[in-house]
Protein backbone atom coordinates (compact mmCIF):
# COMPACT_ATOMS: atom_id res chain seq x y z
CA UNK A 1 0.00 0.00 0.00
CA UNK A 2 1.23 3.50 -0.82
CA UNK A 3 1.98 5.13 2.53
CA UNK A 4 2.11 8.56 0.89
CA UNK A 5 -1.66 8.70 0.23
CA UNK A 6 -3.96 6.51 2.32
CA UNK A 7 -7.36 7.71 1.15
CA UNK A 8 -9.22 10.78 -0.05
CA UNK A 9 -10.74 11.52 3.35
CA UNK A 10 -7.40 11.56 5.17
CA UNK A 11 -4.99 12.96 2.59
CA UNK A 12 -4.31 16.21 4.36
CA UNK A 13 -4.11 14.91 7.93
CA UNK A 14 -2.33 11.56 8.01
CA UNK A 15 1.20 12.64 7.29
CA UNK A 16 2.01 16.18 8.28
CA UNK A 17 0.47 19.09 10.09
CA UNK A 18 -0.51 22.20 8.16
CA UNK A 19 2.42 24.49 7.36
CA UNK A 20 1.40 28.00 8.41
CA UNK A 21 2.75 30.86 6.34
CA UNK A 22 3.49 34.27 7.77
CA UNK A 23 1.03 36.33 5.71
CA UNK A 24 -1.55 33.66 5.02
CA UNK A 25 -1.90 32.30 8.55
CA UNK A 26 -4.86 32.55 10.88
CA UNK A 27 -5.60 36.00 12.37
CA UNK A 28 -3.86 36.80 15.61
CA UNK A 29 -5.81 36.28 18.83
CA UNK A 30 -5.20 38.20 22.01
CA UNK A 31 -3.63 35.87 24.54
CA UNK A 32 -3.62 38.25 27.48
CA UNK A 33 -5.25 41.51 28.58
CA UNK A 34 -3.87 43.89 31.13
CA UNK A 35 -2.47 47.38 31.51
CA UNK A 36 0.91 49.08 31.30
CA UNK A 37 1.52 51.52 34.13
CA UNK A 38 4.30 54.08 34.29
CA UNK A 39 3.94 56.63 37.01
CA UNK A 40 0.26 57.59 37.24
CA UNK A 41 -0.39 56.79 33.56
CA UNK A 42 -2.29 53.57 32.88
CA UNK A 43 -2.54 52.05 29.39
CA UNK A 44 -4.98 49.11 28.96
CA UNK A 45 -3.57 46.77 26.30
CA UNK A 46 -3.98 43.39 24.63
CA UNK A 47 -1.06 41.03 24.20
CA UNK A 48 -0.41 39.20 20.90
CA UNK A 49 2.40 36.83 20.05
CA UNK A 50 4.70 38.69 17.64
CA UNK A 51 6.24 35.55 16.13
CA UNK A 52 5.07 32.21 14.78
CA UNK A 53 7.04 29.02 14.44
CA UNK A 54 7.38 27.66 10.91
CA UNK A 55 9.15 24.47 11.94
CA UNK A 56 7.81 21.42 10.17
CA UNK A 57 5.87 19.21 12.58
CA UNK A 58 5.29 15.59 11.56
CA UNK A 59 2.78 13.23 13.15
CA UNK A 60 3.61 9.67 14.03
CA UNK A 61 1.45 7.32 11.96
CA UNK A 62 1.04 3.59 11.35
CA UNK A 63 3.14 2.76 8.29
CA UNK A 64 0.57 0.23 6.98
CA UNK A 65 -2.54 2.41 6.89
CA UNK A 66 -1.54 5.94 7.94
CA UNK A 67 -3.49 5.90 11.19
CA UNK A 68 -2.22 8.32 13.84
CA UNK A 69 -0.45 6.83 16.84
CA UNK A 70 -2.23 7.56 20.14
CA UNK A 71 -0.64 7.57 23.59
CA UNK A 72 -2.21 6.88 26.94
CA UNK A 73 -1.38 8.46 30.27
CA UNK A 74 -0.26 5.48 32.37
CA UNK A 75 0.79 5.77 36.01
CA UNK A 76 4.29 4.42 36.59
CA UNK A 77 3.33 3.24 40.13
CA UNK A 78 -0.02 1.46 39.80
CA UNK A 79 -0.08 0.96 36.02
CA UNK A 80 -3.58 2.43 35.63
CA UNK A 81 -4.61 4.65 32.72
CA UNK A 82 -5.09 8.13 34.27
CA UNK A 83 -7.87 10.47 33.12
CA UNK A 84 -6.90 14.06 32.35
CA UNK A 85 -8.93 15.36 35.32
CA UNK A 86 -6.79 13.25 37.66
CA UNK A 87 -3.47 14.65 36.37
CA UNK A 88 -1.75 17.05 38.77
CA UNK A 89 1.54 18.93 38.73
CA UNK A 90 4.47 17.40 40.58
CA UNK A 91 7.91 18.68 41.50
CA UNK A 92 10.77 16.21 41.86
CA UNK A 93 13.28 17.15 44.54
CA UNK A 94 17.02 16.60 44.02
CA UNK A 95 16.87 13.50 46.25
CA UNK A 96 14.15 11.93 44.07
CA UNK A 97 11.01 12.69 46.11
CA UNK A 98 7.88 13.73 44.16
CA UNK A 99 5.91 16.62 45.68
CA UNK A 100 2.35 16.92 44.33
CA UNK A 101 1.08 20.51 43.96
CA UNK A 102 -2.64 21.28 43.89
CA UNK A 103 -4.40 24.12 42.10
CA UNK A 104 -4.83 25.81 45.48
CA UNK A 105 -1.08 25.64 46.07
CA UNK A 106 -0.36 27.26 42.72
CA UNK A 107 -3.03 29.92 43.24
CA UNK A 108 -1.23 31.09 46.38
CA UNK A 109 1.98 31.90 44.50
CA UNK A 110 2.82 35.64 44.35
CA UNK A 111 1.67 37.70 41.34
CA UNK A 112 0.70 34.62 39.36
CA UNK A 113 -2.49 36.27 38.10
CA UNK A 114 -1.38 39.92 37.94
CA UNK A 115 -2.55 41.81 34.85
CA UNK A 116 -0.32 44.81 35.39
CA UNK A 117 2.84 45.58 33.45
CA UNK A 118 4.69 47.81 35.86
CA UNK A 119 7.56 49.93 34.53
CA UNK A 120 10.48 49.73 36.95
CA UNK A 121 12.88 52.02 35.07
CA UNK A 122 13.94 53.20 31.62
CA UNK A 123 17.38 51.90 30.64
CA UNK A 124 19.66 52.10 27.56
CA UNK A 125 19.02 49.12 25.31
CA UNK A 126 22.77 48.54 24.95
CA UNK A 127 23.02 47.63 28.63
CA UNK A 128 20.94 44.46 28.14
CA UNK A 129 22.89 41.48 26.88
CA UNK A 130 21.11 40.00 23.79
CA UNK A 131 21.56 36.58 25.45
CA UNK A 132 18.77 37.58 27.83
CA UNK A 133 16.16 38.30 25.16
CA UNK A 134 13.39 35.71 24.94
CA UNK A 135 9.97 35.95 23.22
CA UNK A 136 8.46 39.15 21.75
CA UNK A 137 4.80 40.17 21.98
CA UNK A 138 2.86 43.01 20.35
CA UNK A 139 0.90 45.34 22.61
CA UNK A 140 -2.34 46.71 21.18
CA UNK A 141 -4.15 49.54 22.96
CA UNK A 142 -7.77 49.31 23.98
CA UNK A 143 -9.96 51.82 22.13
CA UNK A 144 -10.10 54.22 25.06
CA UNK A 145 -6.31 54.16 25.59
CA UNK A 146 -4.92 55.12 22.19
CA UNK A 147 -3.69 58.54 23.36
CA UNK A 148 -1.88 57.13 26.41
CA UNK A 149 -0.44 54.38 24.20
CA UNK A 150 0.93 56.96 21.75
CA UNK A 151 2.40 58.92 24.67
CA UNK A 152 4.32 55.88 25.95
CA UNK A 153 5.50 54.94 22.46
CA UNK A 154 6.71 58.44 21.62
CA UNK A 155 8.40 58.78 25.01
CA UNK A 156 10.37 55.59 24.39
CA UNK A 157 11.48 56.82 20.97
CA UNK A 158 12.42 60.26 22.26
CA UNK A 159 14.44 58.88 25.17
CA UNK A 160 16.08 56.21 22.97
CA UNK A 161 15.64 53.78 25.85
CA UNK A 162 13.65 50.68 26.69
CA UNK A 163 11.32 50.27 29.64
CA UNK A 164 12.28 47.52 32.08
CA UNK A 165 9.07 45.93 33.38
CA UNK A 166 7.73 42.95 35.29
CA UNK A 167 4.85 40.92 33.87
CA UNK A 168 3.03 37.70 34.66
CA UNK A 169 2.36 35.50 31.61
CA UNK A 170 1.01 31.96 31.90
CA UNK A 171 1.11 32.11 35.69
CA UNK A 172 4.78 32.99 35.88
CA UNK A 173 6.30 36.32 36.81
CA UNK A 174 9.12 37.40 34.51
CA UNK A 175 11.17 40.42 33.55
CA UNK A 176 10.60 42.08 30.17
CA UNK A 177 11.36 45.23 28.22
CA UNK A 178 9.09 47.55 26.28
CA UNK A 179 10.52 48.80 22.99
CA UNK A 180 9.13 50.17 19.73
CA UNK A 181 9.01 48.26 16.44
CA UNK A 182 7.29 49.78 13.38
CA UNK A 183 5.32 52.18 15.60
CA UNK A 184 4.07 49.28 17.75
CA UNK A 185 5.11 48.78 21.37
CA UNK A 186 6.72 45.38 21.77
CA UNK A 187 6.93 43.58 25.09
CA UNK A 188 9.90 41.21 24.97
CA UNK A 189 10.38 38.83 27.85
CA UNK A 190 13.83 38.33 29.34
CA UNK A 191 15.58 35.28 30.67
CA UNK A 192 16.56 35.47 34.30
CA UNK A 193 20.34 35.91 34.67
CA UNK A 194 20.73 32.53 36.40
CA UNK A 195 19.09 30.87 33.36
CA UNK A 196 22.10 31.76 31.19
CA UNK A 197 24.78 29.11 31.46
CA UNK A 198 28.25 30.32 32.34
CA UNK A 199 30.50 30.67 29.30
CA UNK A 200 33.44 29.19 31.21
CA UNK A 201 31.77 25.79 30.90
CA UNK A 202 32.79 25.73 27.23
CA UNK A 203 36.12 23.98 26.69
CA UNK A 204 38.04 26.11 24.18
CA UNK A 205 41.21 24.04 24.40
CA UNK A 206 44.50 25.63 23.39
CA UNK A 207 43.00 28.11 20.92
CA UNK A 208 45.68 30.77 21.31
CA UNK A 209 45.40 33.80 19.03
CA UNK A 210 45.53 34.38 15.29
CA UNK A 211 48.77 35.58 13.72
CA UNK A 212 49.02 39.06 12.23
CA UNK A 213 48.90 37.65 8.66
CA UNK A 214 45.88 35.49 9.43
CA UNK A 215 44.10 38.40 11.10
CA UNK A 216 44.86 40.70 8.17
CA UNK A 217 43.54 38.14 5.68
CA UNK A 218 40.46 37.51 7.85
CA UNK A 219 39.84 41.27 7.90
CA UNK A 220 39.94 41.28 4.09
CA UNK A 221 37.37 38.48 4.09
CA UNK A 222 35.14 40.44 6.50
CA UNK A 223 35.38 43.47 4.20
CA UNK A 224 34.54 41.32 1.16
CA UNK A 225 31.45 39.89 2.86
CA UNK A 226 30.30 43.13 4.50
CA UNK A 227 26.83 44.47 3.73
CA UNK A 228 23.47 45.45 5.19
CA UNK A 229 21.02 43.00 6.73
CA UNK A 230 18.10 42.26 4.40
CA UNK A 231 15.85 39.46 5.67
CA UNK A 232 14.37 39.06 2.17
CA UNK A 233 17.69 37.58 1.02
CA UNK A 234 17.13 34.47 3.11
CA UNK A 235 14.38 31.88 3.07
CA UNK A 236 13.48 28.63 4.80
CA UNK A 237 14.45 26.15 2.07
CA UNK A 238 13.55 23.16 4.23
CA UNK A 239 9.94 24.22 4.84
CA UNK A 240 9.41 24.89 1.15
CA UNK A 241 10.92 21.54 0.18
CA UNK A 242 8.72 19.66 2.65
CA UNK A 243 5.59 21.47 1.39
CA UNK A 244 6.50 20.55 -2.21
CA UNK A 245 7.18 16.95 -1.19
CA UNK A 246 3.80 16.63 0.55
CA UNK A 247 2.04 18.22 -2.42
CA UNK A 248 3.71 15.79 -4.80
CA UNK A 249 2.59 12.88 -2.61
CA UNK A 250 -1.00 14.13 -2.65
CA UNK A 251 -1.19 14.95 -6.37
CA UNK A 252 1.04 12.15 -7.60
CA UNK A 253 3.41 14.58 -9.32
CA UNK A 254 7.09 13.85 -9.72
CA UNK A 255 9.33 14.95 -6.88
CA UNK A 256 11.86 17.55 -8.01
CA UNK A 257 15.11 17.21 -6.16
CA UNK A 258 16.97 20.34 -5.22
CA UNK A 259 20.32 20.74 -7.00
CA UNK A 260 23.25 19.73 -4.86
CA UNK A 261 25.70 22.42 -3.91
CA UNK A 262 29.01 22.24 -5.74
CA UNK A 263 31.64 20.73 -3.50
CA UNK A 264 35.08 22.30 -3.23
CA UNK A 265 37.41 19.40 -3.87
CA UNK A 266 40.56 21.49 -3.72
CA UNK A 267 42.82 20.60 -0.85
CA UNK A 268 43.38 23.47 1.54
CA UNK A 269 46.99 23.56 2.59
CA UNK A 270 46.74 25.94 5.53
CA UNK A 271 44.56 28.57 7.15
CA UNK A 272 46.01 31.42 5.10
CA UNK A 273 45.24 29.62 1.86
CA UNK A 274 41.71 28.91 3.04
CA UNK A 275 41.25 32.60 3.84
CA UNK A 276 42.66 33.61 0.43
CA UNK A 277 40.28 31.26 -1.36
CA UNK A 278 37.40 32.61 0.68
CA UNK A 279 38.32 36.20 -0.24
CA UNK A 280 38.56 35.26 -3.94
CA UNK A 281 35.21 33.49 -3.80
CA UNK A 282 33.56 36.49 -2.14
CA UNK A 283 35.03 38.84 -4.77
CA UNK A 284 33.86 36.58 -7.59
CA UNK A 285 30.35 36.54 -6.12
CA UNK A 286 30.36 40.34 -6.16
CA UNK A 287 31.66 40.44 -9.74
CA UNK A 288 35.01 41.90 -8.73
CA UNK A 289 38.20 40.85 -10.55
CA UNK A 290 40.11 38.07 -8.87
CA UNK A 291 43.87 37.66 -9.25
CA UNK A 292 44.69 33.94 -9.28
CA UNK A 293 46.95 33.13 -6.38
CA UNK A 294 49.89 30.77 -6.92
CA UNK A 295 49.54 27.82 -4.54
CA UNK A 296 52.23 27.57 -1.90
CA UNK A 297 53.41 24.16 -3.15
CA UNK A 298 53.73 25.37 -6.76
CA UNK A 299 55.63 28.46 -5.62
CA UNK A 300 58.09 26.34 -3.68
CA UNK A 301 58.62 23.99 -6.64
CA UNK A 302 59.16 26.91 -9.00
CA UNK A 303 61.67 28.47 -6.62
CA UNK A 304 63.57 25.19 -6.32
CA UNK A 305 63.65 24.68 -10.10
CA UNK A 306 64.80 28.23 -10.89
CA UNK A 307 68.62 27.67 -10.38
CA UNK A 308 68.60 24.56 -12.60
CA UNK A 309 66.65 26.40 -15.27
CA UNK A 310 69.10 29.31 -15.18
CA UNK A 311 72.06 26.93 -15.49
CA UNK A 312 70.48 25.12 -18.45
CA UNK A 313 69.76 28.44 -20.10
CA UNK A 314 73.38 29.53 -19.59
CA UNK A 315 74.67 26.34 -21.30
CA UNK A 316 72.23 26.65 -24.17
CA UNK A 317 73.04 30.29 -24.96
CA UNK A 318 76.73 29.79 -26.13
CA UNK A 319 75.67 26.87 -28.32
CA UNK A 320 72.94 28.94 -29.89
CA UNK A 321 75.42 31.81 -30.42
CA UNK A 322 77.97 29.55 -32.18
CA UNK A 323 75.29 28.06 -34.39
CA UNK A 324 74.10 31.53 -35.26
CA UNK A 325 77.64 32.65 -36.22
CA UNK A 326 78.15 29.58 -38.39
CA UNK A 327 74.89 30.19 -40.18
CA UNK A 328 75.84 33.81 -40.75
CA UNK A 329 79.22 32.78 -42.20
CA UNK A 330 77.59 30.33 -44.60
CA UNK A 331 75.11 32.96 -45.66
CA UNK A 332 77.92 35.48 -46.34
CA UNK A 333 79.89 32.93 -48.40
CA UNK A 334 76.81 32.10 -50.41
CA UNK A 335 76.21 35.79 -51.07
CA UNK A 336 79.85 36.28 -52.19
CA UNK A 337 79.66 33.32 -54.60
CA UNK A 338 76.41 34.59 -56.04
CA UNK A 339 77.95 38.04 -56.53
CA UNK A 340 81.00 36.59 -58.37
CA UNK A 341 78.78 34.49 -60.60
CA UNK A 342 76.65 37.50 -61.47
CA UNK A 343 79.75 39.61 -62.28
CA UNK A 344 81.16 36.88 -64.55
CA UNK A 345 77.89 36.60 -66.43
CA UNK A 346 77.78 40.37 -66.87
CA UNK A 347 81.36 40.49 -68.28
CA UNK A 348 80.61 37.68 -70.72
CA UNK A 349 77.52 39.47 -71.92
CA UNK A 350 79.48 42.67 -72.55
CA UNK A 351 82.16 40.83 -74.63
CA UNK A 352 79.50 39.22 -76.79
CA UNK A 353 77.88 42.57 -77.43
CA UNK A 354 81.25 44.13 -78.45
CA UNK A 355 82.00 41.36 -80.97
CA UNK A 356 78.63 41.75 -82.67
CA UNK A 357 79.14 45.47 -82.93
CA UNK A 358 82.58 44.99 -84.67
Secondary structure, 3 states (H helix, E strand, C coil): CCCCCCCHHHCCCCCECCCCCCCCCCCCCCCEEEEEEECCEEEEEEEEECCCCCCCCECCECCCCCCECCCCCECCCCCCECCHHHCCEEEECCCCCEEEECHHHHHCCCCCCCCEEEEEEEECHHHCCHHHEEEEEEEEECHHHHHHHHHHHHHHHHHCCEEEEEEEECCEEEEEEEEEECCEEEEEEECCHHHCCCHHHCCCCCCCCCCHHHHHHHHHHHHHCCCCCCHHHCCCHHHHHHHHHHHHHHHCCCCCCCCCCCCCCCCCCCHHHHHHHHHHHHHHHHCCCCCCCCCHHHHHHHHHHHHHHHHHHHHHHHHHHHHHHHHHHHHHHHHHHHHHHHHHHHHHHHHHHHHHHC
